[in-house]
Every structure is written in C-alpha cells, then in structure tokens.
C-alpha cells in the first residue's frame, strides 16, 4: 500500500557551500560548480575550482556522496531554477558542492535513493518545484515540505528498474552523440596536422586577421532585472555555449524587447567563444540570439571558415583555460583572443573540412532527435509510474 510523507521525513535536504573569493585555489579539494553538470544532467569530472583541505573539512557534512541528488536551487531568473537535476556519480563523490546546489539524500530504510531521484526528475515534481520557487531561489525547507508517495520497497525497486531501463536507452543515444563529436577533431588532425606544431608549414596569422571578433552586450544594471527577460529573443550564456557540443540548438533564457534594446542580436552561424567562467568553449548559433560580454562572437572573412577556427580553438582550449587569470572567476580578455596565432591552410581545404563537418553534424542532428524521443519516453514512463502510486 502506498503512503505519503513529507520529503524531509525520509531524506535530508540541504544546500552546498559557496567558498569566498579568498578561499579559491588553483588545486586542492574540488568544488562542484554549476558548470560541472550539463543541462541534461550529465556530470563532468573536470574540476576547475578548488579550496584547501583545511577549509573543505569545515564543511565535511556537505561533501557529495555517490547517489546524492543535486538540484540547481538558485539562478539569475526563476525559470532557470531546477533546470539542472543530476545524481552524483563516483567522480563527484567527496567534492564540495557550491551553495547553488540543493542536495537530497535518503535517510530512511523505507525509501530508495534512486526512487527519490526519478520522482524529482518527473515532470509533476518539477512543476511542484517551480511553484515553490521564492523569487529566484529554491529553499531546502520548502522542498522538504513536498509530499512524496512511498510504495513498498519491492514496488520501488520495480519502478527504478523500469526507469533505469528507459534511462539506459537515452544514455546509449548520448554516448553515440559524443562519439560522433570525437570524429571531427580526428578529422581536423588528419587534414591539417597537429595544430600545435603546424607540421605542414601553413602561413600563420592572428585570429583578428581571420574575421571579426566582438564581445556580446548586456549594458543594463542590474543584469538580473526581471524586465530584461521573458520575451521572444533567445539569450545565450557561457553555460549554453560550454554545454552545446559545438552547435547551440537550444536556449533556456529569452530577452524581452527591453533586454534586446540594451544588447545585440547575433546572426545564426556566429561562432560563440566564452571568455569567462568557461574559458574558450565554443558553439555555433543555430538561430539568432543575444549574449553578454562574457561571450565573444566571431564572423569569418574570406580567408577562413567558422568550422576551421572553431576546431583549432578546440585544441587550444585547455591551454587558454589553464593560463586564464582567476580573479572572482577565471577570464580572458578580447585582446588575448585577437592575438592568437593560427596556421591558415588554403581556404578550399578549409571548405572541404567544413563540408565534412556538416555531414557529421547531420548525423548528430538525427541522433539528437532520437535523444529527445528517449527523454520523452522516460518522462512519459515517470508520469505513468508516479501517477499510479499516488
């Protein structure tokens, strides 16, 4: 028989801890930031923020455990709150989550952690989370008051098995997409040689000589003024670029006409390059969009192609990330980008590369549709399952 309980009765619900500016280190104990989790819930173990061990130990009770459920609990606008939900894997275990993560951890033998995870991911619970957002925050005490249906453990295991199977289909699709993305860097090296050593002796030019580079615009202060958002103009941020996989096909925010007036609309096909938080990550706009000055837009001239520049930067990205100064957050300036030396192969060869990239992207787009279908199947199953246990 299914009973109901407040989430706080069967699980601990608490926030992480955001280190102060003076507590950040270049190495040490890893800090789990928002950018470590993609919008689809995939976790990246590539930590870029750290604190020393002594500081971390003060908040040991907040360390991530494998299986913990992490929910984005704060954002610049309410619509982005709870947009990221993930279950921590072994790579995340032991990290210190920032305060923008709300952690849910089972504390009862009557409920499975995996069952709570799928319940939180269901569209019904997501709607409930959005309903209790307070301004632009989701507070643990409010989340703890949500009612969760608790069927017998045997039924919970059956539900988890069904939903794990549906999720595995989606993971296979995601893996296929990732492998398709790996083809392009290998193709780049095959056609142009190692970009670091330029073995084919191509002429070298500054990036500024290959096209126009300009920062995005977001003039209004405060940047989170609600009047700027909620319209019909897509608004891209560094996380959207970093998580795009090379092509920006989705967005989570929009500007109003007021937001557009203090920004700039960039055309589809623009190469977006991040210069803050996520350093030198790239994505090509699949639609017209605005973005802030933490993103640079690149438009090629007649000696380069977008695809060639993008994948050259792909190889250079780890170096730029490592060398970026860390103040409040890592960043590089526009002049650093403009001064980058790039070997320039003949444009016809670059164009051939672009055409082959388009072929791979076409396959990837078909796979994206399959991923969406798999996610819709999972959501449909969750709705059926959790509807049946209410």
N, C-alpha and C positions, 0 to 999 in steps of 0.2 A: 504494500500500500504506500502511495506517495504522500509524504508530508511536506510542509513548507517551514523554512526557518529564515531568520534574518542572516544575511551573509556573514555578519560579524560574529554570529554564534558558532559558525563552523569554520571560519577562516580568519586569519589575521589580515588586516587591510591597513597599509601604511605607505607613507611617502619615502622616497630616497633622500639623499642629502647632497645639495649642490655645494662644492668647495668654493671658497672665496678666491678672488684673483691671486692673492698672495700665496695660496696653498697649491697652485698648479705647478707641476713638474714636467720635465721632458721624458722622464722614465720613472718607474716605481710601481705603485699599486694602481691597477687600471680602473678608470672611471667609465661607467656605461652611460653614454650620452644618447640623445635622441637620434643622432645621425647613425648610430650603430645598428639601428633597426629600420629596414625599408618599410614602405607603406604596406607591402603585402605581408609583413610580419617576419620576413627573413632576417636572421641575425648575422651581423658581420663581426668577426672577432678581431678586426683590425683596429685596435685601440689607439687613439691619438692623444688622449688626455690621461694624466696620471697625478697621483698625490703620493707623498712619502708614507711609509708604513706606519709610522707613529700617528699621523693624522688619521689614516684609514682605520686603525684599531679603535679609535674613539667611537666609530660608528659600525662596529663589527656586526651588531644585531641587524643592520640593514643590508649586509652583504647578500648578493644574489645567490640563491640556491638553484641547482638544476631542477627544472619543472616549475619554478615560480612563474606567475602570470604577471606581465608588465603592461600597464595601460597608460598611454600618454594622458596626463592629467592637467596640463596647462599649455596654452598656446596663445598666439597673438590675436586669434579670433575664436569665438565659441565653436564654430563649425569644424575646426581642426582638432578640437579636444576629442580624445578617444578614437582618433583616426588610425592610431597605431596600437595594435594589440599583439603581443607575442608571448610565447612560452620559452623561457630561458633554456638553452642547451648547455652542454658541458663546457663550452668555450666561454660562456658568460658567467659561469659559477665563480663566486669569490670576488667579483667586481663590485665596486661601489656605485649604485645607480644614482644619477642626479635627481634632484627634487621634482623634476618634471615627469618622473616615472612614479606611478602608483603601483604598489606590489600587492598581490593577493596570494596568500599561501594557506593551504588547508591545515587546520589544527584539530580535526576530528577524524576518528576512525570510521565515521558514518558516511564520509563523502570522499570521493577520489579527486585528486588534483586535476587529472585530465578531464574529468567530468565538469569541474568548475570552469576550466579553460574553454571548452566547447560551449558551455552555457553563456559565458561572457561574450564569445565571438558571435553568438546568434543575433540575428537582426532585431529580435524582440528586446534583448538585453541592451544592445547598442542604442536602441531608441530610448530605453529607460535611462541610460547613462546621459544621453543628450538632454533629456528632460530635467535632470537634476544638476546640470552644469550651472554653476553660480558665476555669472559674468564670463570670465574666460578660464575658470578653474573647476576642477572636479575634486571634491574633498573626500578623504577617506571615511569620515563619519557619515557622509551622505550615501556613499557607495555601500557602506556596511549595513545600511538600513534596507537595501533591496531584498526582496523575497526570492529565495531560490528553491525550486522544487527538489525534493530529495527522495527519489525512489529507493528501493532496496539495493544493496551493493551489487547483487547479481544483475539487476536491470541496468545499473550504472555501467557495469563492465560491458554489457551487450551494446549499450548506446555508444560507449567510447570505441568499441571495435568497429561498429558501423561507420562512425565519423572518421576514425583513423584511416579506414579503407578509402573513403572519399578524399581525404586529405592527401593520401599517398598518390592518388591519380594526379592531383594538382602539382605535387612535388615533382613527379616524373615530367610533367609538362614544363615546369620551371627549370628543371635540370636540362631538358632539351633546348630550351631557350638560351641558357647560359653557355652551353656547348656551341651553339650557333654563333654566339658573340665571340667565342675564342678563335673562330676561324679567321676573322678579319685581321687581328694583329699578326697572325702567322702569315697571312697573305701579304701584308704590308712588308714584312721582312723578306719574303720571297721575291717581291717585285723591286724593292728599293734598297735592300740590305739593312744592316744594323744601323738604326738612326743615330746611335751614339758615336760610331766611328766613321760613318759615311764612306764605306769601302768602295763605292762606285764613283767617288770624286765629284758628286754633283756640286754645282755652284751654291754657295751659302749666302743667304740673305737674312735680314732682320724680319721678324714676324710683321712688323709695321709696314714692310715693303710688299707684303703679300695680300694686303687688304686693309679694310677699315676696322679699327678697334675702338669701341666706346663703351663706357660704363653705363649701366642702367640708371634709371632715375626714380627717386622716391623723395621728393623735396619736403613734403608736409611733415610737421612735427606736432604731436607725437605720431610715430609711424603706425601705431595700432588704433588710431582714431576710427571708430566704427563707421563714420560717414564715407571713408575711403573704400569700403568693401561692400560686397553683396550685389554687384551689378553683372554686366554681360561681358566684361573684358577679362580674359584669363590673366592671372597674376602668378608668375613663376618665382620660386625662391631657390636658394642654394641646395636644399634637400631634394627638391624636384629634379634638379639637374643631376645631382650625385646619384640618385636612385633611378635614373631614366634608362640605364643600359645603353646609352648612346643616342637614343631618339626620344624626345619628350612628347609623349602621346596623351598624357593625362595631366590634370591640374586639380589642386584641392582648394584654391582660393580664386576669387574674382575681384576686380576693381569695379567700383561704381563709376559713373561719369565724372564725379569729383575726383576719384582716385586716378582716372585716366588723365585728367587735366594737369595733374602735378607730376605725371610720369611720362613715359614714352612707349608707343606701341611698336614692337619689332615684328618684322615680317616672318612668315613661315619660311624655313630654310636657314634662318640665322643660327650660327653656331654659338651656343651659350657656354661661357667659361667662368667657373667660380673663382673668386679671389679672396674669399673669407670663409672661415669655418671649414668647409670642404674646399681644399686648395686644388685648382687646375682640373677639376672634374668637368666633363663636357657633355653636352647633349644638343642635338639639332631640333629646333622647334618644328613640330608638325602642324602648327597653327599660329596665327598672330597672337602675340602676348606681350605683357609688360613684365619687367623685372627690376629689382632695386639695384643700388650701386655696388652691392656685393657680388654682382654678376656682370660680366663683360660680354658684349655682343661682337661677333666677328663676321664680316662680309668679305668674301674673297674678290680679288681683282683678276685681271686676265692672265696672271702667271701662276695662279694657284687654284685649288679646288677645296671646298669645305671638307670633304672626306679626307684628303691628304693631311691637311692641317690638324684635323681632329685626332687622327690616329698617330701622328707624330707627337702631339701633346699627351696622348695616352701613355706613350713610353716615357715621356719626360715627367709625368705627374708625380711619381714617388720622390724624385729629386726636389721638385718645387715644394712638395708637402714638407719634406724634411728640412729644407732651408728657409721656410717661411718663418718670420719672427712671430713670437707668441706674446701678445700683449693681453688684452681682455680675451681675445681669441686669435688663433692663427690667421694671418692675412698676408697677401702680397699686393703690390700696387700695380697700376696700369703700365707704368714705365718698365717694370720688370718684364711684363709680357711683351711689350713692344720691342725690347732689346734682345729677345731670344733669337739665337742663331739657328736657322733651319736650312738644311740642304734642299735644293729646289730641282727636282727631276723635270724633264720636259713635260709640258702640260698635257700632251696626248697620252703619255704614260699615266699621269695622274688621273686623267679622264677614264682610262681603262680601269684603273683601280676603283674609281667611283662607280662605274657600271657594275663591277663585280660585287662591290659593297651593296649596291641596290638589290642584286639578286639574293644575297644572304638576308638582307633586311626584309625582302618579300617573303622568304620562307619563315623568318622570325615573326612577321605580322600574322601569318596563318597560325603559327603556334600560339601567338598572343590570344587569338580568338578562342583557341582550344583551352587556354588557361582560364579565360573568362568563363567559358562554359563549365569548366571543372569547378570553379569557385561558386558559380550559380547553383550547381548540383549540390555542393556542400552546404550552402546556405538553405537550400530547399529542404535537404535532409534534416538540418538543425531545426528548422521551423516545424517540420513534421514531428520530430522526436520530442522537442521540448513542449510543443503544443499537446502532445499525447500524455505527458507526465504531469501537466498542470492539474 
